[in-house]
Amino acid sequence: MSWLCRDCGAGEPADRPPRCPACGSPRLAAHPELDRLSIAHIDCDAFYATVEKRGRPELIDRPVIVGGGRRGVVSAACYVARMYGVRSAMPMFKALEACPEAVVIHPDMAKYAAVGRQVRALMRAATPLVEPLSIDEAFLDLTGTEAVHGGSPARTLAALARRIERDLGVTVSIGLSYNKFLAKIASDLDKPRGFAVIGRADAVGFLGPKPVGLIWGVGKALEARLNADGIARIEHLRQSDERDLVARYGAIGRRLHRFARGEDDRSVEPDRPTKSISAETTFDRDRADLAFLRAELWPLCETVSRRLKKSGLAARGVTLKLKTAQFRTVTRSMHLGQATQLAETLFRSAEAMLAAAVDGTRYRLIGVGGADLDDAAEADPPDLFDPAANKRRKVEHAMDEVRAKLGKDAIAKGRGM
């Protein structure tokens, strides 16, 4: 057994004491494999809400919800609000019914992104192998960093957590294991300010009694199907042959077979490509009319176009997202002949899918995304057979130049007025 004090960094290969002998802290991480594991998942605790509470002592003990108006959804809830049953992605009206005294703060994505970049920079100071999953979580591979930091990956992670909290006012939870699948599970075991470990010797025993829904990629529909087939717990998967699982459930059957045994050979990829860039908006009231939905679609396409250009990416596909009054999500996708960054091209494709989808159903949300991303160098090549497309490209590039000089509201197309 080895133990490590998460507050002062003291530790040794011995049985865990009740408190740290050096500083008296009870926050000790202990595991027989603590000094031999190097794959971690770090997740910021209630990130948006935590960022909002920084520097505002009047909010420290108050329930805080980050989200839109009553028609929106909860983007984040602090742990005080979670005690009332408030959860991310919950409709705001339900969240306020559960916790009417909550302080509601409108999301400030630019602020969260800035803090997220600061967290990421501190992660990369610990190891160059950082694979971001979102603005507030990432995988880290600290293999071979012992000589650089003068201690085990576990000790480096504890020091990183202290530095993020001290310098940025954000707390994190850490999962440490020997692969990404188990590290991600471990980070959810001890929140907030957690540090959980799953080793090779205890992985199979730990996973066995857990529901199959714990496995990454198993959603509610697949979990229900597995349960109907008599596979309710992960240990049940280990009784099935891999070929049988693939034959019955498709490609995910291979993942089910391997993850059930604690096997995951995915490496931490620091340059994992962005899969999509999207934007969406929630309406004040449910809408079914095509003209309104089309008008809401255009500024979203402009937002996606602007983000593609800023990221140096182009989209070879377009995805339309609609959410019904009953919170059912409807998606439509279209593959483009050429990669694009143009709002006009995104809009024309999404508009065609929207027209086909509108059938009297009332929607509360619309979104659009650019998918199958490619390098910007491949975007919008000249088309000898469509002079109008060339003109649209030149017009949009000219508008971009005006906006770069005078601001994004300096010029607009008529449909956006």
N, C-alpha and C positions, 0 to 999 in steps of 0.2 A: 504493500500500500504506500502511496505517496500523497502528500497533501500540500496545498498552496494557499496562502492567505491572499485573498483578492484585494485587500485594502492596503497592505504594506509590501507584499511580494515575498514575504518569508515563506519557507517551506523546507521539507526534507523527506527522504524516503523512509517513512515511519507511519505508524497508525495515527489516524487523525485525532488530535486533542479536541476538547470541547471548545476551546478558544485559542486564538493565535498567541503563543508565548511571547511574541515580540511586541504586539500592539493591543492584544486583548479582543480583537474582532472575532465575532462568531462566523463571519462570512468566509468559510474555508471550502475549497474544492478538493475532493479526495477521490482517488480511483487507483486501482493497481496498475493501470496502463497510462496514467496521467502524463508521464514524461516521455511516452513513446508515440503519442498521437499528434498529427500535424494538419489535419483538414478541419477547417472551422467554418461555421456559418454565423455571421453577426447580424443581428436585427435590432434596429433602434426601437426603443419602447414608446408606443403611442406617439410617433415622431411628430406629426403636425401639431398635436395638442401640446407636446413637450416644448416645441419651439415657441409656441404662443405664450406659454407660461413663464418662459425665461424673462427675468427682469420685471415680472409683475407679481409681487408677493401677495397681492389681494386675490390672485387666482390659484395659489398653491393648493389650498384645500377645497377648492370649488370644483364641481363637475363641469368640465369644458368639452363642448362638442364643436368640431370643425366641420362645416358643411354649408350647403346653400339654404335657401328659404324653405318654407314648409313643403314645397313641391320637390325639393332636392333630396339627396341622400347624405348619410353621414360619411364624411371622408376619413375622420379619425375621432376617437373618443378617449379621453384620459382615463386612467384606472379608477378614479372616483366615479366617473360617469358609468363605467362598465359595471360597477357594483349595483347599479340600478337596472342593468340589463341592456344598456346601449351598446351596439356593436357597429363596426364599419359596414358600409353598404346598406344599413337599415334605412328605410324611408324616414325623413326628418320628422314627419308628423307622428310616427310611432315612437321615435326617440324622445320627442318632447312630451308625449303621453306618459312614457316610462319615467322621465326625469324632467318635470316642468321647470324646476329651478336651475336648470343647466344654463351656463353662459355659452351662447352660440357665436362663433367667430367665422366670418366668411374666409374661405381658403385664400391664401396668398402664395401661389405656387412659385413665384420668383424668389420669395424669401426662403421657402423650404428647399428649393433647388440650390440656392447659395450655401445653405447650411449642409445640405447633402454632399456638395462638392468638398467642403471642409472636412467632413467625416471621411470621405473617400481618400483625401490627401493623407490623413493620419493613418489610414489602413495601408496605403502604399508605402508609407515610411517603415511599416513593419515587414512588408513583403511586396515584391513587384507582382506577385501572382494573386491579383484581386479580380474576381469576376462579379461585377454588379448584377443584381437581379432587379432592382428598382431603386428609387431615390434613397431608400433608407435601409437596404439590406444587401449583403454580398457574401460570396464564398471567398475564403482565403486559404492558400496553400503555403504553410510555413516550413515545409520540408527543407532541411539544410540551413536553417537560419540560426542554429544554436551558436555558432561561432561569432556571427555578426552581433547578436544581441546578448551574448553571454549567459544564455539560459535556454531552457526548453521552450517549445512553442506555447505550451500552456502558460508559462511565466510571461512570455511576450504578450500574449492575448490579454492577460489580467492587467498588465501595465498599459496596454492600448485602451482598454475599457476605462481605466482611471483617467487617462489623458483626455479622452473624448469627453468624459463627464466634467473634468476640471476646466478644460479650455473652451468647450462649446456649450456646456450646460445641458447636454443630451446624455441620457443613460442608454445602455445597450444590454442585450442578452446574448450570450455566446453558447453555441453548441460545438463541442469538440469530438471528433471521431476519426475513423480511418477512411471514410469516403463521404461524398457530398450528400447522399440520401440520408445517412444516419446523422450527419452534422446538422442538417436542416431540421430533422425531427427533434434532436437534442435541444436546439435553441428555443423550442416552444415549451420545454418541460419545466422551466424555472423562471417565469417572468413576474415582475420586471427585475432588472439588474441581475439576471441569472447567469449561471455558469454550469452547464450540465455536460456530462461525459457519457458516451456509449463506446465501449471497447470491443475488441474482437471476441473476447471470451464471453461477453454477456449479450452480444447482439441478437443471436438466435433466440435465447431465452426471453429477452426483452420484447422482441417483436411478436413472438408466438401468440399471446392472448389478445393482442391489439386488433381492432376491427380493420378489415381490408381497406376501408376508406382512408386509413392513414397513409397508404402508399401514394406517392406523387403520381398524378395523372388519373387516379380513380375518382371520378365524380359521382354524384348521387345516382345517376342512371346506371353506370357500370356497377356501382356497389349494390344496387337493388338486384341487378341481374346475377351478380356473383352470389348474393344471399339466396336468391331463388334456386340457384344450383347447389346449395348446401355449403357454400364457401363464405362464412361469416367472419372468420378470424384468419389472421395471416398464417397461422400454423396449418390451417386447412389447405392453403396453397401448396405447402411443401409435400402434401400427399399426392399431388398431381404431377404428371410428366410434362416437361416443357413443350413437347410437340402437341400434346392434347390441349394445353392452354392456348397455344398459338392457333391451333385449328378452330377452337371454339370462340376465342375473343380477338383474334387478329394479332397485329404486331405488338400490341401492348401485353399479350400473353407472355412474351419473352421477358419483359420488364417485371411482370408479376412473379415469374419464376425466380428471377435473380434477386430482386429486392426482398422477397420473402426469406431468402437465405442470407440477407445482409450483404449481398454482392452488388457493387456499383463501380464500374471501371471508368466512368466519366472523369476527365481531368478538369481542374480549375482553369478556365480559359479567360485570361485577362482582356482579350480583344474580342469577346463574344459579340457578334454583330447585332445591331438593333433589328428587330423583326418587323416592326411597324411603327408608324407615326400617325396619331389620330387626334381628333377633337370632337367634343360632343356638348350638347346643351339640353337642359331640362326646362320644359315650358311651365308657365304659371297655371295653366289649366290644360286638360287633355284636348288634343286637336286631331281632326280627321281630314281637313281640307287640304288638297294638294298645293294650292297656291301658297298657303301659309308655310307648309313644310318645305316647299321649294325655296321660299325666301329665307328660311332659317338655315338651309343647307349651304347657301353661297358663302356666308362669312366663315363657316367651318372649313370649307374648301380653301379659302384664302389663308386661314390659320395653318392648315396642314401644309400648304404650299410654302408658306414662310418658314415653317420648321424644317421642311425638307431642304430648302435652300441653305438655311443656317447650318444644317448638319452635313452638308455636302453629299446628300443622298437623293435618289430618284426612285419612284415607285413604278413597278411593273404590274401592279394590281391595285384595285380600288375596292374597299369594303364599305357597305352601308349598314348602319345599325339603327334599329328602331326598338323602343320599349313600349309595350302596350300599357293601358290603364291598369291591367292586372299584373304588371311587372314581368310579363313574359317578353323575352328578348328575341327579336327577329333580325337575322343577318342575311345579307345578300353580297355576293362577291363577283367581280369581273376581272378577267385578265386583259391587260392592254397589249396592243401590238408593239408599242415602243415605251421605254421607260420615260417617265415625265416628272417634272417639278411644277408644272403649270396648274394654277388654280382652275383655269378654264377647262382644261382637259379632265381634271378630277371631277369638276362639277358636271360636265356633260355625261360622264359615265355614271356618276352617282344619281343624277337626275333621271336617267333612263330606268335605273333599278327602282328608284322611288316611285315613279309613275306606275310601274308594274305592281308594286307592293301596296299602293293605296287602294283600299277596297271598302272604305267605310269604317274600318277599325280606328278607334281613337288611340292616339299615341301620346305619351308623356315625355318622350326623349327622342332625340335624333342625333346620330353621330356619323362621322365619315373618317376613313383611314386610308393611308397609303401603305400597301403591303408588298411583299416580295421585293425588298429594297435592293438597289444597285448603286454603283458609284455615279456621282453627278455627271461624270464625263460622258455617260451613256444617254443622258437625258435629251429628249426633244430634238432629234436630228432634223435637218431640213428635209422637206418632203416635196419632191418634184411634181407629184401627182395631186397635191393638195395645197395650192397657193394660199388659201384662206388660213390653213394651219400655220404657215410661216408668218402670216400677218398677225395672227393671234399671239404667237410667240414674241414677235417684236414689240407689240403693244404692251404685253405684260412686263417684258424686260425694261421698257421705257418707264412704266409705272413704278417698277422697283427702284430705278435710279432716282426718280422724284421723291419717293418715300425715304430713301436713304439720306437725302439731303434735307428734307423738310418734315419728316415724320410720317408714320404709317397712315395717318388720317388726312394727309395732304391731298390725296387723289383717290377716287373710287369709281367703280363702274356703276352704271345706272341701276342695275338690278340689286346693288347693295344699298341703295338710298332708301 
